[in-house]
Amino acid sequence: MACNKQKIDPRLAQNYADLATDDQRAVYRQWADSYDEELIEEFGYIAPQEAVNAFVRRVPDRTAPVLDMGCGTGLAGKLLDQAGYTHIDGIDLSPEMLEKAAALNVYRQLWEGDLTAVIDVQPIYQAVICVGVFSHKPDQPFLIPKLLDCLLPGGLVIATVNGKGWRDIGWAELLEQSQRQHDFKLESVDDIGYLTKQGIDGKLLTIRP
């Protein structure tokens, strides 16, 4: 899939900067009320559906405990619930986003947490899904071990990467460095749709410890 060169909408561009945690939290505080409508209707955001489609193929047990890391307003969690998964927890940076996610009544538990800081999560999950979190920050490939730390033996991580970020910061090379440092298994890197009305594609990572 090719990424066209049209000008990126400022609402998206603000997330492509390497913002400090407090600044990122402020962005989502202001965006929470209109986030779903703008992403889906205006930008053609299909990464959650792409990720859940892949998740269903790889995690057939609908009773498996699942962690939605960076759950936001619950777009992926809602789709997982519709697919029949019964044990979904979520973590997000933004209290305002978590409030939206809680209103869906699809999550068993929700917590506020920052992936760049210490996250105290027990390894009780068969799978972690992480949609819309990874983009333009060079430290992000090196945060993958934090997702793996949440897993039961034999578990897996499914994560998306914004395709513009993949190219802009050299995600492939950084991911290879992270893999060498932390010795995880990258099972696959697949092309997916991402922000279709912005001409931005994405990558889908399947990772195991």
C-alpha positions as CSV (number, residue, x, y, z in Angstrom):
1,M,0.0,0.0,0.0
2,A,1.3,3.4,-0.8
3,C,1.1,6.5,1.4
4,N,0.2,9.6,-0.6
5,K,1.8,13.0,0.0
6,Q,-1.3,15.0,0.9
7,K,-1.0,17.4,3.7
8,I,-1.7,15.7,7.1
9,D,-4.6,17.0,9.1
10,P,-3.4,19.0,12.1
11,R,-5.4,16.8,14.4
12,L,-3.4,13.9,13.3
13,A,-0.1,15.8,13.1
14,Q,-0.2,16.7,16.8
15,N,0.1,13.0,17.6
16,Y,3.1,12.5,15.3
17,A,5.3,14.8,17.3
18,D,7.4,13.4,20.1
19,L,5.4,14.9,22.9
20,A,6.0,14.6,26.6
21,T,3.5,12.5,28.5
22,D,1.7,15.4,30.0
23,D,1.4,17.1,26.6
24,Q,0.1,13.9,25.0
25,R,-2.5,13.5,27.8
26,A,-3.6,17.1,27.2
27,V,-4.1,16.3,23.5
28,Y,-6.4,13.4,24.3
29,R,-8.3,15.4,27.0
30,Q,-9.3,17.9,24.3
31,W,-10.0,15.3,21.7
32,A,-11.9,12.7,23.7
33,D,-15.5,13.9,22.8
34,S,-15.0,14.0,19.1
35,Y,-12.2,11.3,18.7
36,D,-14.3,8.4,17.4
37,E,-16.3,10.4,14.9
38,E,-13.3,12.3,13.5
39,L,-11.1,9.3,13.2
40,I,-13.7,7.0,11.7
41,E,-15.8,9.3,9.6
42,E,-13.3,11.9,8.6
43,F,-10.0,10.0,8.5
44,G,-11.2,6.5,7.6
45,Y,-9.6,4.8,10.7
46,I,-9.8,1.1,10.2
47,A,-6.8,-0.1,12.2
48,P,-9.0,-1.4,15.0
49,Q,-11.0,-3.6,12.7
50,E,-7.8,-4.8,10.9
51,A,-6.2,-5.7,14.3
52,V,-9.3,-7.5,15.6
53,N,-9.6,-9.5,12.4
54,A,-6.1,-10.7,12.8
55,F,-6.7,-11.3,16.5
56,V,-9.7,-13.5,15.9
57,R,-7.6,-15.7,13.5
58,R,-4.8,-16.1,16.1
59,V,-6.7,-16.3,19.4
60,P,-9.7,-18.6,18.8
61,D,-10.5,-19.0,22.6
62,R,-13.1,-16.4,23.3
63,T,-12.6,-16.9,27.1
64,A,-8.9,-16.0,26.8
65,P,-7.9,-13.0,29.1
66,V,-7.1,-10.0,26.8
67,L,-5.4,-6.7,27.6
68,D,-6.2,-3.8,25.3
69,M,-3.1,-1.6,25.8
70,G,-3.7,2.0,24.9
71,C,-7.4,1.2,24.7
72,G,-8.5,4.9,24.1
73,T,-12.2,5.2,23.8
74,G,-12.6,1.5,23.4
75,L,-12.7,1.0,19.6
76,A,-10.8,-2.3,19.6
77,G,-12.5,-3.4,22.8
78,K,-15.9,-3.0,21.4
79,L,-15.0,-5.0,18.3
80,L,-13.5,-7.8,20.5
81,D,-16.7,-7.9,22.5
82,Q,-18.7,-8.1,19.3
83,A,-16.5,-11.0,18.3
84,G,-17.4,-12.8,21.5
85,Y,-14.4,-12.2,23.8
86,T,-15.6,-12.2,27.4
87,H,-12.5,-11.2,29.4
88,I,-11.2,-7.8,28.2
89,D,-9.2,-5.3,30.3
90,G,-7.9,-2.0,29.2
91,I,-5.2,0.6,30.0
92,D,-4.9,4.1,28.6
93,L,-3.0,7.3,29.3
94,S,-6.1,9.5,29.2
95,P,-8.8,9.5,32.0
96,E,-11.1,11.2,29.5
97,M,-10.6,8.4,27.0
98,L,-11.1,5.8,29.7
99,E,-14.4,7.4,30.7
100,K,-15.6,6.9,27.1
101,A,-14.3,3.3,27.1
102,A,-16.1,2.5,30.4
103,A,-19.4,3.7,29.0
104,L,-19.3,0.8,26.5
105,N,-19.5,-1.8,29.2
106,V,-17.2,-4.2,27.4
107,Y,-14.2,-4.0,29.7
108,R,-13.9,-6.0,32.9
109,Q,-11.4,-3.6,34.3
110,L,-9.8,-0.3,33.2
111,W,-6.7,1.5,34.5
112,E,-4.9,4.7,33.7
113,G,-1.3,4.0,32.7
114,D,1.7,5.3,30.7
115,L,3.5,2.8,28.6
116,T,6.7,4.9,28.8
117,A,6.7,4.6,32.6
118,V,6.4,1.6,35.0
119,I,3.1,-0.3,34.4
120,D,2.3,-2.7,37.2
121,V,0.4,-5.4,35.4
122,Q,0.6,-9.1,36.3
123,P,1.3,-11.6,33.6
124,I,-2.2,-12.9,33.4
125,Y,-3.1,-12.3,29.8
126,Q,-3.2,-14.8,26.9
127,A,-3.0,-11.9,24.4
128,V,-2.3,-8.1,24.3
129,I,-3.8,-6.0,21.6
130,C,-2.3,-2.6,21.0
131,V,-3.9,-0.4,18.4
132,G,-3.1,3.2,17.4
133,V,-0.4,3.6,20.0
134,F,2.8,3.1,17.9
135,S,3.6,5.8,15.4
136,H,6.4,8.4,15.3
137,K,8.3,8.1,18.6
138,P,11.7,6.4,18.3
139,D,11.4,4.9,21.7
140,Q,8.3,2.9,20.8
141,P,9.9,-0.2,19.3
142,F,11.8,-0.6,22.6
143,L,8.6,-0.5,24.6
144,I,7.4,-3.8,23.2
145,P,8.9,-5.9,26.0
146,K,6.5,-4.1,28.4
147,L,3.6,-5.6,26.4
148,L,5.3,-9.0,26.5
149,D,5.7,-8.8,30.3
150,C,1.9,-8.9,30.6
151,L,1.6,-12.3,28.9
152,L,1.0,-15.8,30.2
153,P,3.4,-18.5,28.7
154,G,2.5,-19.0,25.1
155,G,0.8,-15.7,24.7
156,L,1.1,-13.2,21.9
157,V,1.0,-9.5,21.2
158,I,-0.8,-8.0,18.2
159,A,0.1,-4.3,17.6
160,T,-0.4,-1.8,14.8
161,V,2.1,0.8,13.6
162,N,1.1,3.9,11.7
163,G,2.6,3.5,8.2
164,K,3.7,7.1,8.0
165,G,5.6,6.7,11.3
166,W,7.0,3.3,10.1
167,R,8.7,5.2,7.2
168,D,9.4,8.5,8.9
169,I,11.5,7.1,11.8
170,G,12.7,3.9,10.3
171,W,10.6,1.6,12.4
172,A,11.9,-1.6,10.7
173,E,15.5,-0.9,11.8
174,L,14.5,0.2,15.3
175,L,12.3,-2.9,15.7
176,E,15.2,-5.1,14.6
177,Q,17.4,-3.4,17.2
178,S,14.8,-3.9,19.9
179,Q,14.4,-7.6,18.9
180,R,18.1,-8.2,19.3
181,Q,18.2,-6.4,22.7
182,H,15.2,-8.1,24.2
183,D,15.2,-11.4,22.3
184,F,11.5,-11.6,21.4
185,K,10.1,-13.4,18.4
186,L,8.6,-11.3,15.6
187,E,6.3,-13.8,13.9
188,S,5.0,-11.5,11.2
189,V,4.8,-7.9,9.8
190,D,1.7,-7.5,7.6
191,D,0.4,-4.5,5.6
192,I,-3.0,-3.2,6.7
193,G,-5.3,-0.3,6.1
194,Y,-5.0,2.4,8.7
195,L,-6.3,5.9,7.9
196,T,-7.8,5.3,4.5
197,K,-9.1,8.8,3.9
198,Q,-5.7,10.3,4.6
199,G,-3.9,7.8,2.4
200,I,-2.0,6.4,5.3
201,D,-1.5,2.6,5.5
202,G,-0.2,0.6,8.5
203,K,1.7,-2.4,9.7
204,L,0.4,-5.2,11.9
205,L,2.9,-6.9,14.1
206,T,2.5,-10.3,15.6
207,I,5.0,-10.9,18.4
208,R,5.7,-13.6,21.0
209,P,8.2,-13.7,23.9
